[in-house]
Amino acid sequence: MRAGTGEAVAGKRARHAEPKHVAIIMDGNGRWAQARGKPRLFGHHAGAHRVRE
């Protein structure tokens, strides 16, 4: 990264209140289900449902 670019990017972000993109990392849903004696797919479905709520 070139010197000074960090300040320019930080200033640009401050002007935009809402992000254009959001990423959700869904990690652990399969392990959560297995710990409860359910198939991993059950955890994936439960995680997707929770994100939509």
Residue, then its C-alpha position, 0 to 999 in steps of 0.5 A: m500500500r502506498a503512503g497516504t492511501g489509508e487516510a484517503v480510504a478512511g475519509k471516503r468511508a466516513r461519508h457513506a453511512e451504509p455499506k454497499h456489500v455485506a459478507i456473512i461467514m457462516d461457520g460452525n452450523g454443521r458442528w452445532a447440529q452434530a453436537r445436538g445429534k442432528p445431521r450437518l445439513f440440519g445445521h446448515h438449514a438452521g443457520a440460513h434460516r437465522v440469517r434471514e430472520 
